[in-house]
Amino acid sequence: MSHLEDAPVDSLAEKIAAKVERHASFTITVTNLSSLDPGIVAGVQSALEKNLQHRGLAMRRGGEVDAKIAVTLSEDLREFIWAAEIRRENVRQVVLVSFAREATAVSGGDAMPKVVLQREIVWQLESPVLDFALWPAEADTGRTARLAILDPEKLAFYDNAQGAWRLDATAPVAHTKPWPRDLRGAIDAAANRAALPGVECTGDFAHPETVRCAESRAALQSGLKDANPKADDAVPGFEGVESVQIASACGRDSLVLASGSGDWTQPDKLQIFELANGQATPIGAALSFPGPVMALRVAPDAKAARAISINLATGRYEASNVTLVCNP
């Protein structure tokens, strides 16, 4: 058993065992949101199972049990954070252990720069946000920064005046058919186009007063794929989660940015994976979100992404830019 599976496992097992009755039956699952490689994660799960059994608990592979234990392995830039959620009938308890991360144990001696994910919240709104586009200020023309927000009922354009966003123009989204429960929408700023199922918004986005949204047979037939090829297509191997392909970064190629696999009631994370030999290997620390990531769009240069998420604490939708930074 490696040093990563020794004291932390014993401490976490002790805290778990203190929350359940002796001889109680249990199932355990381990989810890895950290940069630990699969071999270490498998060792952690095996060590936890044995440690809990040595403490008098009875492990089961399925069926009715007294306690269901869900362990999540995560990390930040300084330490690993392991959490165990213990469910017993209607009781839910969480215990944590944390310990300093060691670069050699995590990276396996990889000399490449670390890939760090950074998040900048661009917009927060209580009603749903489907997508957004951001244009930086143009010093040579004197044009201020601009922002477009697509929601189920409108495409709204904002100007940044003295550091505050001011509504400039709105194009209502007219639709005669009810929206699907999992409504998707995408903005293709380069093509001056936004699309929802059966609806298309077109015009000159530099002059928002010209933009109109109307039902479109072409949009109905092609859906979001025509507006944004990556908006409704999961990266192969990442079905069931939000994912986009990222151009090479930090000396690495074949990168995928993907969300977690939890449901819409749970906090989420984004993780960079490197694809090689048919395997997806997580690199760097995961970027935590205080709620589910609802949509992920790749930036036009394929070096960043736009994320739409819900903050479970505030109930607000958050539109964020996610960028990749290389740390030596």
Backbone bond lengths (Angstrom), bond angles and torsions (degrees), N, CA, C in turn:
res aa  C-N    CA-C-N  psi(-1)  N-CA   C-N-CA  omega(-1)  CA-C   N-CA-C  phi
1 M - - - 1.470 - - 1.523 109.08 -
2 S 1.353 116.71 127.23 1.465 120.48 -177.43 1.514 111.03 -75.31
3 H 1.358 114.29 170.61 1.467 118.38 -178.52 1.523 111.76 -64.74
4 L 1.356 117.91 -23.00 1.455 119.77 177.80 1.525 111.70 -73.23
5 E 1.333 116.91 -17.29 1.461 120.08 -174.87 1.529 111.80 -109.42
6 D 1.309 117.89 10.96 1.457 120.59 -171.26 1.523 111.01 -97.94
7 A 1.336 117.65 -95.07 1.460 120.92 -176.10 1.532 113.31 -58.80
8 P 1.338 120.31 -43.47 1.479 118.90 179.85 1.519 112.77 -60.39
9 V 1.337 117.10 -41.40 1.465 119.99 178.62 1.520 110.33 -62.79
10 D 1.324 117.27 -45.36 1.462 121.19 -179.34 1.527 111.03 -61.93
11 S 1.349 116.52 -41.43 1.462 120.31 179.87 1.518 111.15 -66.18
12 L 1.356 116.44 -42.90 1.463 119.34 -179.43 1.527 110.52 -67.51
13 A 1.324 117.14 -42.15 1.465 120.33 178.68 1.525 111.27 -61.78
14 E 1.321 116.83 -39.32 1.468 120.47 178.30 1.526 111.17 -61.54
15 K 1.337 116.44 -42.87 1.464 120.32 -179.58 1.523 111.47 -68.45
16 I 1.345 116.34 -37.41 1.470 119.51 177.78 1.527 110.27 -64.90
17 A 1.334 116.02 -48.66 1.465 120.69 -176.99 1.519 111.95 -61.09
18 A 1.346 116.77 -28.68 1.467 119.96 -179.88 1.526 111.79 -70.74
19 K 1.316 117.58 -15.64 1.467 121.20 -176.94 1.530 113.48 -97.90
20 V 1.335 117.39 -7.33 1.466 119.69 -179.19 1.530 109.59 -127.36
21 E 1.321 115.05 160.89 1.455 119.66 -178.47 1.535 110.38 -73.18
22 R 1.303 116.43 149.72 1.466 120.92 176.65 1.526 109.22 -63.12
23 H 1.314 116.72 142.08 1.468 125.47 -177.72 1.531 112.59 72.86
24 A 1.338 118.35 6.82 1.460 120.44 177.37 1.520 109.99 -67.61
25 S 1.316 115.81 145.78 1.467 120.25 176.62 1.525 109.51 -86.32
26 F 1.345 116.70 151.13 1.455 119.20 -177.14 1.522 111.38 -151.57
27 T 1.322 115.41 155.86 1.458 122.70 165.35 1.515 106.98 -116.26
28 I 1.325 116.44 154.71 1.461 119.30 -178.76 1.525 109.98 -140.39
29 T 1.315 116.21 136.48 1.456 122.40 173.68 1.528 107.81 -125.57
30 V 1.311 116.09 148.08 1.462 121.54 178.46 1.523 108.77 -124.79
31 T 1.334 116.06 123.97 1.459 122.48 176.74 1.517 109.20 -111.69
32 N 1.318 116.81 127.94 1.454 120.88 -177.40 1.522 111.08 -100.43
33 L 1.331 117.25 112.91 1.458 122.98 174.35 1.528 110.67 -108.57
34 S 1.316 116.56 12.55 1.459 121.51 -176.51 1.518 109.95 -109.99
35 S 1.331 115.89 -175.73 1.464 121.25 -179.82 1.532 112.46 -90.68
36 L 1.324 118.13 7.75 1.460 120.47 176.92 1.525 109.71 -62.68
37 D 1.331 116.71 139.62 1.457 118.85 -178.11 1.533 109.68 -76.85
38 P 1.331 116.83 159.40 1.477 120.76 -175.13 1.518 114.01 -55.71
39 G 1.341 117.24 -33.41 1.457 118.92 179.72 1.511 112.63 -63.94
40 I 1.342 117.09 -42.43 1.460 120.84 178.09 1.526 110.39 -66.55
41 V 1.333 116.65 -40.86 1.468 120.32 -179.72 1.524 110.45 -61.55
42 A 1.335 116.58 -43.60 1.473 119.92 177.72 1.520 110.18 -61.56
43 G 1.335 117.11 -38.37 1.464 120.34 177.97 1.511 112.41 -65.87
44 V 1.351 116.29 -37.76 1.463 120.41 177.85 1.523 110.18 -62.75
45 Q 1.343 116.71 -45.44 1.466 118.87 -179.35 1.522 111.06 -63.38
46 S 1.326 116.86 -45.16 1.460 120.04 -179.64 1.527 110.90 -61.41
47 A 1.341 116.18 -42.27 1.469 120.00 -179.65 1.523 111.40 -66.28
48 L 1.323 117.25 -38.22 1.463 120.57 177.59 1.526 110.94 -63.69
49 E 1.336 115.64 -45.05 1.465 119.33 -179.71 1.532 110.62 -58.44
50 K 1.329 116.41 -47.32 1.467 120.46 -178.57 1.526 111.24 -66.17
51 N 1.330 116.51 -40.82 1.454 120.39 -178.03 1.529 110.90 -63.82
52 L 1.326 116.17 -43.12 1.468 119.76 179.77 1.529 111.41 -66.39
53 Q 1.328 116.50 -37.18 1.472 119.19 177.51 1.522 111.10 -67.39
54 H 1.328 116.84 -36.33 1.468 119.77 176.88 1.528 111.38 -65.78
55 R 1.331 116.05 -22.44 1.461 120.67 178.37 1.533 112.00 -88.88
56 G 1.342 116.39 7.60 1.456 120.09 173.16 1.508 115.32 98.72
57 L 1.340 118.99 3.30 1.453 121.32 178.00 1.526 110.34 -88.47
58 A 1.308 115.83 154.68 1.465 121.06 -176.08 1.527 109.59 -111.36
59 M 1.311 116.74 112.81 1.463 120.59 -177.81 1.522 111.04 -80.25
60 R 1.333 116.39 141.15 1.455 123.75 174.87 1.522 108.56 -126.75
61 R 1.310 117.47 150.18 1.459 121.60 177.38 1.521 112.40 -88.47
62 G 1.316 117.56 -11.07 1.458 121.38 179.80 1.512 109.95 177.10
63 G 1.326 115.73 -173.61 1.450 120.40 -179.35 1.519 112.21 81.47
64 E 1.312 115.98 -169.07 1.451 121.56 -179.07 1.525 110.56 -74.03
65 V 1.325 115.78 130.95 1.466 120.53 179.57 1.522 108.87 -136.78
66 D 1.321 115.13 165.40 1.465 120.07 178.56 1.528 112.08 -77.75
67 A 1.312 117.09 -31.63 1.466 120.45 -176.65 1.527 110.07 -143.58
68 K 1.332 115.10 136.20 1.463 121.43 173.19 1.527 107.67 -108.96
69 I 1.326 115.42 122.84 1.464 120.99 -174.64 1.528 108.66 -113.23
70 A 1.335 116.53 123.11 1.469 122.14 177.90 1.522 108.35 -117.27
71 V 1.317 116.26 112.78 1.463 121.98 -177.47 1.530 108.91 -101.10
72 T 1.329 116.11 134.60 1.459 122.22 176.95 1.521 109.26 -120.60
73 L 1.330 116.14 125.21 1.459 122.26 178.10 1.520 108.47 -100.67
74 S 1.325 117.54 114.71 1.463 121.24 -179.80 1.520 109.06 -132.98
75 E 1.321 116.76 -178.70 1.458 120.70 -177.22 1.515 110.09 -161.62
76 D 1.318 115.93 160.08 1.452 121.77 165.64 1.525 107.00 -123.16
77 L 1.312 117.61 -164.48 1.460 119.35 -174.94 1.527 113.03 -70.28
78 R 1.335 118.15 -17.24 1.454 121.28 -174.98 1.524 114.53 -110.98
79 E 1.322 117.79 -29.83 1.456 118.20 -172.64 1.518 112.11 -151.53
80 F 1.332 114.62 160.77 1.451 121.88 170.47 1.525 108.29 -86.01
81 I 1.322 115.96 143.96 1.460 121.70 178.67 1.525 107.30 -128.80
82 W 1.321 116.09 115.71 1.459 121.63 179.45 1.529 108.48 -110.32
83 A 1.316 115.70 126.78 1.467 121.48 -178.93 1.523 109.80 -121.88
84 A 1.310 115.92 141.11 1.463 121.54 176.05 1.522 109.04 -123.46
85 E 1.323 115.62 121.23 1.470 121.03 174.83 1.526 107.57 -97.42
86 I 1.331 115.87 124.70 1.470 122.11 -176.56 1.524 107.95 -112.58
87 R 1.323 115.77 118.05 1.473 120.96 179.39 1.525 109.34 -110.69
88 R 1.346 115.44 123.97 1.467 122.45 177.15 1.505 107.61 -133.18
89 E 1.338 116.84 108.74 1.455 122.43 -175.27 1.532 109.15 52.00
90 N 1.310 119.56 -114.65 1.462 121.18 -179.34 1.524 113.28 -99.90
91 V 1.332 116.27 12.05 1.462 121.26 -177.93 1.521 109.12 -102.75
92 R 1.339 115.94 132.77 1.460 121.95 177.08 1.521 108.48 -127.02
93 Q 1.331 116.84 123.62 1.461 121.86 178.87 1.531 109.51 -130.72
94 V 1.327 115.47 149.12 1.461 120.98 -179.24 1.524 109.07 -127.23
95 V 1.337 116.33 133.69 1.460 121.78 174.78 1.529 108.36 -124.31
96 L 1.328 116.58 151.89 1.458 122.19 -174.67 1.522 111.52 -132.62
97 V 1.324 116.31 149.13 1.463 122.37 164.12 1.520 107.04 -135.64
98 S 1.331 117.01 147.84 1.458 121.20 177.09 1.520 108.60 -138.52
99 F 1.322 115.10 151.38 1.458 119.84 179.57 1.524 108.58 -157.93
100 A 1.329 115.56 154.53 1.458 121.10 -174.50 1.521 110.69 -63.20
101 R 1.323 115.21 136.91 1.457 120.05 177.48 1.527 109.32 -83.14
102 E 1.314 115.52 150.22 1.453 121.29 178.81 1.517 108.07 -120.67
103 A 1.319 116.08 123.68 1.464 120.42 -173.74 1.523 112.27 -57.03
104 T 1.339 117.54 -37.22 1.455 119.20 -177.01 1.513 111.45 -67.67
105 A 1.333 116.54 -34.32 1.456 119.22 -178.90 1.507 110.97 -74.16
106 V 1.320 117.35 -32.16 1.460 120.67 -175.67 1.515 111.38 -84.80
107 S 1.310 117.57 -44.72 1.453 120.18 -172.15 1.513 113.40 -90.72
108 G 1.326 117.32 -13.75 1.445 119.62 -179.27 1.515 112.77 65.97
109 G 1.347 116.97 27.15 1.445 120.06 178.45 1.512 112.96 84.32
110 D 1.334 119.82 8.01 1.451 123.33 179.30 1.516 109.94 -62.97
111 A 1.346 116.33 123.08 1.459 120.15 -177.00 1.517 112.95 -87.23
112 M 1.315 118.00 -3.78 1.456 120.58 -179.57 1.520 110.58 -68.82
113 P 1.340 117.56 154.40 1.459 119.47 176.55 1.526 111.16 -60.99
114 K 1.306 116.36 149.03 1.453 120.80 176.68 1.525 110.31 -75.04
115 V 1.295 116.40 144.13 1.454 121.84 176.20 1.523 107.90 -96.81
116 V 1.307 116.68 117.50 1.457 122.09 -179.31 1.523 108.51 -112.72
117 L 1.324 116.57 131.60 1.459 121.97 177.53 1.526 109.70 -92.29
118 Q 1.317 116.11 132.60 1.459 121.81 177.26 1.521 109.27 -123.51
119 R 1.329 115.65 143.50 1.456 121.53 -176.24 1.519 110.67 -122.25
120 E 1.333 116.31 133.59 1.463 122.32 173.90 1.527 108.54 -123.46
121 I 1.326 116.74 117.07 1.465 120.62 178.54 1.523 108.80 -75.52
122 V 1.329 116.23 122.26 1.461 122.49 -178.71 1.524 111.36 -93.74
123 W 1.345 117.02 -36.39 1.457 120.52 -171.64 1.515 109.21 -152.64
124 Q 1.329 116.90 142.88 1.459 123.19 174.02 1.521 108.77 -129.90
125 L 1.317 116.22 136.63 1.461 120.60 -176.59 1.522 109.32 -151.01
126 E 1.315 116.48 143.88 1.464 119.85 -179.93 1.523 111.81 -74.85
127 S 1.337 117.79 -28.85 1.456 120.99 177.83 1.524 110.06 -90.39
128 P 1.336 118.00 162.85 1.467 120.70 -174.55 1.524 113.63 -59.74
129 V 1.321 115.84 142.22 1.457 124.17 171.89 1.523 106.98 -117.10
130 L 1.337 117.02 131.47 1.460 121.48 -178.85 1.522 112.30 -99.55
131 D 1.313 117.38 -37.56 1.458 120.96 179.10 1.522 108.25 -166.76
132 F 1.327 115.76 168.21 1.455 119.96 177.60 1.520 109.27 -150.70
133 A 1.311 115.89 161.07 1.465 122.57 174.83 1.514 107.91 -137.15
134 L 1.321 116.36 140.92 1.461 121.25 -176.78 1.525 108.69 -128.50
135 W 1.340 115.85 127.80 1.455 122.05 176.28 1.528 108.29 -112.14
136 P 1.328 118.85 126.06 1.465 120.28 -179.59 1.524 111.30 -70.93
137 A 1.311 115.79 163.23 1.456 121.11 176.32 1.527 109.88 -64.22
138 E 1.338 116.06 150.07 1.457 122.03 179.56 1.521 108.24 -113.84
139 A 1.337 115.79 104.29 1.460 119.99 -175.39 1.525 111.86 -64.60
140 D 1.350 117.40 -35.76 1.460 119.61 -175.83 1.521 112.60 -71.29
141 T 1.341 116.72 -29.45 1.465 119.81 179.69 1.519 112.52 -100.92
142 G 1.345 115.71 -12.17 1.459 119.23 -177.86 1.519 113.60 79.54
143 R 1.333 116.78 7.08 1.465 119.95 -178.86 1.520 110.10 -75.40
144 T 1.326 117.10 135.86 1.468 121.42 179.48 1.524 110.29 -78.24
145 A 1.313 115.41 167.27 1.459 120.63 175.54 1.521 109.57 -62.14
146 R 1.345 115.54 147.78 1.460 120.87 -179.20 1.519 109.87 -129.35
147 L 1.320 115.22 154.63 1.461 121.91 -177.22 1.522 109.08 -142.22
148 A 1.335 116.24 136.77 1.466 121.77 173.51 1.522 108.14 -119.94
149 I 1.319 116.08 133.23 1.466 122.79 179.16 1.524 108.29 -121.65
150 L 1.339 116.20 123.83 1.461 121.39 176.88 1.519 108.98 -103.52
151 D 1.338 116.10 123.84 1.456 120.84 173.68 1.521 108.16 -126.93
152 P 1.328 119.86 178.23 1.462 119.98 -174.63 1.521 115.25 -62.47
153 E 1.322 118.44 -17.03 1.464 120.28 -174.90 1.520 114.84 -116.52
154 K 1.339 118.39 -10.98 1.468 118.73 -176.57 1.521 111.57 -164.16
155 L 1.331 113.94 160.78 1.455 122.85 168.77 1.519 106.06 -113.33
156 A 1.321 116.84 110.87 1.462 121.66 -173.80 1.523 110.19 -108.25
157 F 1.343 115.39 140.16 1.455 122.28 179.83 1.525 109.56 -115.59
158 Y 1.343 115.24 137.46 1.457 121.09 -178.39 1.525 109.95 -127.47
159 D 1.319 115.50 147.50 1.460 123.00 170.14 1.522 108.33 -108.94
160 N 1.330 115.51 148.97 1.456 119.62 177.22 1.523 108.98 -96.83
161 A 1.327 116.26 107.99 1.455 122.11 -179.06 1.520 109.54 -111.35
162 Q 1.327 116.14 112.91 1.459 122.56 177.92 1.527 111.86 55.14
163 G 1.328 115.20 42.78 1.456 120.87 175.11 1.514 115.42 83.74
164 A 1.329 118.19 2.75 1.468 121.63 179.69 1.528 109.13 -125.48
165 W 1.325 116.13 142.37 1.460 120.43 178.76 1.518 110.39 -79.47
166 R 1.338 115.75 132.82 1.468 122.62 -179.70 1.529 108.52 -124.00
167 L 1.347 116.66 129.48 1.459 120.87 179.86 1.521 110.06 -63.02
168 D 1.335 115.69 126.64 1.458 121.53 -178.10 1.518 111.80 -103.53
169 A 1.341 117.13 -47.36 1.466 120.80 -178.06 1.512 109.15 -157.85
170 T 1.327 115.79 155.49 1.462 122.12 -179.83 1.517 109.59 -135.13
171 A 1.322 116.27 133.54 1.462 122.48 174.34 1.520 107.68 -112.59
172 P 1.341 118.44 106.18 1.469 120.60 179.95 1.527 110.97 -62.25
173 V 1.339 116.22 143.70 1.464 121.97 177.53 1.525 107.97 -95.84
174 A 1.326 116.20 105.34 1.460 120.90 179.73 1.524 109.61 -88.54
175 H 1.327 116.21 129.44 1.461 119.84 178.10 1.516 108.68 -150.38
176 T 1.332 116.57 138.02 1.463 121.57 -178.88 1.527 111.98 -95.89
177 K 1.319 117.12 -21.62 1.458 121.31 -179.27 1.527 110.33 -97.72
178 P 1.330 118.19 146.19 1.477 119.91 178.94 1.515 110.51 -66.04
179 W 1.322 114.98 147.47 1.455 119.57 178.78 1.531 110.76 -72.54
180 P 1.331 118.12 149.75 1.470 120.29 173.04 1.524 110.02 -67.29
181 R 1.312 116.55 160.14 1.466 120.45 -178.22 1.528 111.13 -61.84
182 D 1.325 116.19 -43.06 1.471 120.51 178.33 1.528 107.84 -97.06
183 L 1.317 115.74 72.86 1.460 120.94 -175.43 1.520 110.92 -71.61
184 R 1.331 115.73 133.32 1.453 122.04 177.38 1.524 109.35 -120.19
185 G 1.313 115.67 149.68 1.451 121.73 175.47 1.507 109.06 -152.27
186 A 1.331 117.72 153.75 1.460 120.53 -176.97 1.517 110.21 -145.60
187 I 1.321 115.41 146.17 1.455 123.01 174.93 1.519 108.43 -110.87
188 D 1.335 116.77 126.58 1.463 122.38 171.56 1.518 106.09 -109.96
189 A 1.337 115.48 91.14 1.466 120.23 -173.69 1.522 111.69 -63.63
190 A 1.331 117.23 -36.49 1.462 120.11 -178.05 1.523 111.63 -64.62
191 A 1.326 116.45 -31.46 1.467 120.99 -179.64 1.524 112.64 -95.44
192 N 1.349 117.91 4.23 1.468 121.17 -177.73 1.534 110.51 53.04
193 R 1.331 114.60 52.28 1.459 119.15 -174.78 1.517 110.50 -149.70
194 A 1.322 115.38 143.12 1.462 122.38 170.49 1.516 107.21 -132.48
195 A 1.312 116.82 151.48 1.461 119.73 -176.44 1.512 111.48 -143.81
196 L 1.324 114.30 142.90 1.452 124.10 168.32 1.525 105.30 -128.07
197 P 1.335 119.25 170.81 1.463 119.72 -179.43 1.537 111.80 -56.44
198 G 1.332 115.99 112.36 1.465 120.50 177.86 1.503 115.40 80.17
199 V 1.317 119.02 2.73 1.468 122.88 -177.59 1.521 109.35 -131.53
200 E 1.341 114.73 140.03 1.456 120.57 -179.94 1.523 109.57 -132.42
201 C 1.338 115.58 135.39 1.463 121.81 176.76 1.527 108.12 -112.11
202 T 1.321 116.56 123.26 1.458 120.47 -177.72 1.521 109.94 -135.52
203 G 1.317 115.38 163.31 1.449 122.61 -179.36 1.508 108.84 145.42
204 D 1.312 117.30 -169.92 1.455 122.23 176.92 1.525 108.12 -94.31
205 F 1.336 117.14 106.96 1.457 120.09 -175.58 1.523 112.10 -65.93
206 A 1.346 117.64 -18.12 1.457 119.90 174.86 1.521 111.27 -74.90
207 H 1.323 115.56 -16.58 1.468 122.38 176.40 1.532 107.16 -129.53
208 P 1.332 117.46 81.14 1.466 122.28 -170.80 1.522 114.84 -56.38
209 E 1.336 117.09 -24.24 1.462 119.35 -179.72 1.530 112.16 -65.12
210 T 1.354 116.75 -14.92 1.468 120.16 179.54 1.523 112.77 -89.98
211 V 1.334 118.44 -8.66 1.466 121.94 -173.83 1.520 110.91 -80.10
212 R 1.329 115.98 133.82 1.457 122.65 177.26 1.522 109.16 -132.03
213 C 1.338 115.94 144.01 1.467 121.75 177.28 1.524 108.38 -115.25
214 A 1.325 116.64 130.83 1.460 120.50 -178.46 1.515 109.55 -149.97
215 E 1.321 115.13 158.34 1.454 119.55 175.67 1.518 109.15 -65.42
216 S 1.323 114.87 141.02 1.456 120.49 -173.42 1.509 109.70 -139.63
217 R 1.329 115.95 129.20 1.456 119.63 177.29 1.527 110.36 -63.72
218 A 1.339 116.19 -39.19 1.468 119.71 179.58 1.515 110.95 -63.52
219 A 1.343 116.62 -41.99 1.459 120.20 179.22 1.520 110.81 -66.61
220 L 1.328 116.51 -35.74 1.458 120.84 179.62 1.516 110.31 -65.92
221 Q 1.348 115.57 -39.15 1.459 119.29 -177.61 1.521 112.25 -76.92
222 S 1.338 116.18 -40.88 1.454 119.05 -174.81 1.521 113.32 -91.62
223 G 1.345 116.76 -20.32 1.451 120.67 -179.56 1.509 111.58 62.66
224 L 1.325 116.77 -144.88 1.452 121.06 -175.22 1.515 113.01 -81.52
225 K 1.303 118.06 -19.34 1.455 119.46 -172.64 1.522 111.42 -62.55
226 D 1.337 116.34 -34.32 1.453 119.10 -179.74 1.520 110.92 -71.93
227 A 1.338 116.85 -32.38 1.463 120.30 -179.44 1.521 111.34 -77.48
228 N 1.314 116.47 -34.96 1.465 121.22 -178.71 1.517 107.33 -154.72
229 P 1.322 117.97 101.94 1.463 120.11 -173.00 1.523 114.05 -54.47
230 K 1.328 117.96 -24.94 1.458 120.04 -176.99 1.520 112.54 -98.96
231 A 1.334 117.64 -1.26 1.455 119.34 -172.58 1.512 112.90 -72.51
232 D 1.342 117.09 -29.64 1.459 118.52 -175.08 1.526 112.28 -126.24
233 D 1.329 116.79 13.38 1.459 121.93 -179.68 1.516 109.70 -116.47
234 A 1.316 116.74 118.78 1.456 119.27 175.28 1.523 109.07 -73.72
235 V 1.330 116.04 146.85 1.453 120.56 174.02 1.527 107.77 -65.78
236 P 1.336 118.49 133.42 1.470 119.61 179.39 1.520 111.45 -51.13
237 G 1.330 115.23 131.18 1.456 121.05 -177.13 1.510 113.58 93.23
238 F 1.340 117.18 -8.63 1.465 121.54 -179.82 1.532 110.70 -123.76
239 E 1.321 116.41 31.04 1.453 120.25 177.08 1.532 109.97 -64.01
240 G 1.315 116.50 144.40 1.462 120.97 178.35 1.508 114.01 91.64
241 V 1.344 117.89 -4.85 1.458 121.71 175.94 1.524 107.84 -132.51
242 E 1.332 116.41 166.38 1.456 120.41 173.01 1.526 108.42 -78.87
243 S 1.330 117.34 131.61 1.464 119.57 -176.67 1.521 110.47 -154.31
244 V 1.324 115.72 147.74 1.461 122.76 174.39 1.521 108.90 -142.42
245 Q 1.324 116.07 152.30 1.452 120.95 175.62 1.518 109.57 -87.50
246 I 1.322 115.97 138.67 1.452 122.72 -177.97 1.523 108.90 -115.77
247 A 1.344 116.55 141.49 1.454 120.26 176.31 1.523 109.94 -64.31
248 S 1.313 116.73 166.72 1.461 121.15 -178.18 1.523 111.12 -54.82
249 A 1.329 115.35 142.59 1.463 121.28 -179.50 1.511 109.05 -150.68
250 C 1.320 116.31 143.25 1.461 122.09 175.08 1.532 111.73 56.10
251 G 1.326 116.72 35.96 1.455 120.90 179.44 1.507 114.55 76.77
252 R 1.315 117.32 11.08 1.462 121.43 -178.65 1.525 109.89 -116.60
253 D 1.330 115.76 146.48 1.462 121.79 177.94 1.528 109.73 -115.79
254 S 1.338 115.17 171.84 1.468 121.68 174.94 1.519 111.55 53.05
255 L 1.326 115.53 59.87 1.457 121.44 -178.83 1.523 110.91 -101.83
256 V 1.309 115.48 145.50 1.466 122.37 175.85 1.523 108.35 -130.25
257 L 1.316 116.05 132.22 1.464 121.98 173.15 1.517 107.20 -101.23
258 A 1.325 117.33 123.90 1.464 120.82 -173.96 1.518 111.26 -138.03
259 S 1.330 115.04 150.14 1.465 121.54 176.79 1.515 109.75 -85.62
260 G 1.339 115.39 178.60 1.450 120.58 174.23 1.519 110.68 -80.03
261 S 1.312 115.87 -179.63 1.467 121.05 -175.32 1.517 112.88 -110.67
262 G 1.343 117.68 15.13 1.459 119.98 178.83 1.522 111.83 -73.67
263 D 1.329 116.47 174.28 1.462 119.52 179.03 1.529 109.88 -88.53
264 W 1.338 116.10 -175.16 1.463 121.18 -172.37 1.527 112.75 -77.88
265 T 1.331 117.87 4.15 1.466 120.56 178.78 1.523 111.71 -103.91
266 Q 1.330 118.20 6.06 1.457 121.41 -172.04 1.530 111.54 -121.99
267 P 1.336 117.20 152.84 1.467 119.61 169.41 1.525 109.75 -59.11
268 D 1.311 116.37 160.40 1.459 120.56 -173.86 1.521 109.27 -133.53
269 K 1.319 115.35 -177.20 1.461 121.03 177.64 1.515 107.96 -156.44
270 L 1.330 114.90 158.73 1.455 121.85 169.25 1.518 107.80 -115.34
271 Q 1.315 115.67 139.01 1.460 121.73 -177.57 1.527 108.89 -134.54
272 I 1.333 116.21 138.11 1.455 120.99 173.12 1.526 108.79 -87.74
273 F 1.344 115.87 132.66 1.460 121.94 175.79 1.523 108.91 -119.72
274 E 1.314 115.56 145.05 1.461 121.19 173.46 1.523 108.16 -107.97
275 L 1.333 116.03 128.67 1.456 121.37 -179.14 1.521 109.60 -94.44
276 A 1.320 116.10 127.41 1.459 121.26 177.73 1.517 108.68 -157.01
277 N 1.332 115.99 131.26 1.468 122.03 177.39 1.526 111.86 54.31
278 G 1.309 115.20 38.92 1.458 119.60 177.72 1.508 114.93 75.60
279 Q 1.342 118.20 5.81 1.457 122.50 -179.73 1.523 110.69 -113.99
280 A 1.320 116.23 144.48 1.461 122.80 175.95 1.524 108.42 -106.86
281 T 1.322 116.48 114.21 1.455 121.59 -177.46 1.521 110.53 -110.32
282 P 1.340 119.13 122.96 1.468 120.26 178.17 1.523 110.55 -67.20
283 I 1.316 116.88 138.40 1.462 121.72 177.36 1.517 108.93 -128.90
284 G 1.303 116.53 140.04 1.451 120.62 -179.24 1.519 111.63 73.31
285 A 1.315 115.28 176.11 1.465 121.16 -179.29 1.523 110.87 -81.90
286 A 1.308 116.11 147.86 1.459 121.04 175.88 1.527 109.86 -72.13
287 L 1.316 115.85 149.98 1.461 122.70 176.99 1.519 108.40 -99.27
288 S 1.324 117.01 116.37 1.465 121.65 -174.55 1.520 111.69 -82.36
289 F 1.329 115.82 144.44 1.458 123.80 174.33 1.527 108.56 -122.86
290 P 1.350 118.10 144.08 1.466 120.32 -178.62 1.522 113.30 -80.77
291 G 1.307 116.80 23.65 1.452 121.97 -179.98 1.517 109.10 177.01
292 P 1.327 117.93 179.89 1.459 120.78 -174.27 1.522 113.01 -69.47
293 V 1.326 115.83 143.17 1.470 121.83 170.57 1.525 106.81 -84.20
294 M 1.332 116.28 114.84 1.457 121.24 -174.42 1.520 112.95 -86.85
295 A 1.323 117.15 -30.98 1.462 120.98 -178.31 1.512 109.32 -153.74
296 L 1.321 115.24 149.39 1.462 122.24 -179.88 1.515 107.67 -137.54
297 R 1.337 117.00 127.87 1.454 122.72 -179.28 1.525 108.70 -126.75
298 V 1.311 117.60 137.43 1.454 120.63 178.14 1.528 108.87 -80.71
299 A 1.330 116.49 143.91 1.460 121.71 177.95 1.525 109.66 -71.10
300 P 1.329 117.73 158.46 1.474 120.28 -178.79 1.518 113.96 -54.54
301 D 1.339 118.24 -33.20 1.462 120.09 179.78 1.523 112.92 -87.33
302 A 1.322 116.94 1.27 1.473 123.44 178.91 1.520 112.74 59.95
303 K 1.332 117.46 22.34 1.456 120.85 179.37 1.529 112.43 -113.89
304 A 1.321 116.81 1.35 1.465 122.11 179.02 1.524 106.94 -152.02
305 A 1.318 116.26 -178.49 1.461 119.92 -178.34 1.519 110.21 -147.91
306 R 1.326 114.73 158.13 1.458 122.21 172.46 1.527 107.46 -107.58
307 A 1.317 116.48 132.33 1.463 121.48 -178.12 1.519 109.89 -122.52
308 I 1.324 115.91 134.42 1.461 122.67 172.57 1.517 107.32 -110.74
309 S 1.326 117.14 123.11 1.462 121.03 -177.15 1.522 109.92 -138.50
310 I 1.320 115.74 169.00 1.459 122.40 175.95 1.528 108.16 -115.62
311 N 1.318 116.41 131.51 1.454 121.57 174.51 1.528 107.45 -87.70
312 L 1.328 117.10 110.21 1.466 120.44 -175.74 1.521 112.44 -66.74
313 A 1.327 117.54 -23.20 1.462 120.07 179.77 1.527 111.68 -75.59
314 T 1.341 117.05 -38.19 1.467 120.98 -177.41 1.517 113.20 -102.12
315 G 1.341 117.21 -18.92 1.451 121.25 -175.89 1.518 113.55 79.02
316 R 1.320 117.41 4.34 1.462 120.87 -176.82 1.534 111.91 -91.32
317 Y 1.333 114.06 149.38 1.453 120.61 169.67 1.526 108.16 -80.48
318 E 1.330 116.26 141.29 1.457 121.34 -179.69 1.527 109.48 -126.18
319 A 1.327 115.63 126.71 1.459 122.25 175.66 1.520 107.59 -101.63
320 S 1.324 117.27 123.25 1.465 121.19 -172.39 1.515 111.59 -132.73
321 N 1.320 115.20 146.86 1.459 122.01 166.25 1.523 108.09 -92.21
322 V 1.322 116.20 132.55 1.467 122.24 177.86 1.518 107.70 -117.02
323 T 1.323 116.67 121.12 1.456 121.65 -178.13 1.521 110.70 -118.85
324 L 1.341 115.16 156.66 1.456 121.85 178.24 1.523 108.49 -104.22
325 V 1.328 116.42 128.64 1.460 122.83 -179.95 1.516 108.38 -120.46
326 C 1.323 116.75 138.02 1.464 121.22 179.86 1.526 109.56 -97.38
327 N 1.329 116.39 122.35 1.464 121.99 175.47 1.513 108.73 -110.59
328 P 1.337 118.46 133.99 1.462 120.10 179.56 1.524 111.77 -67.18
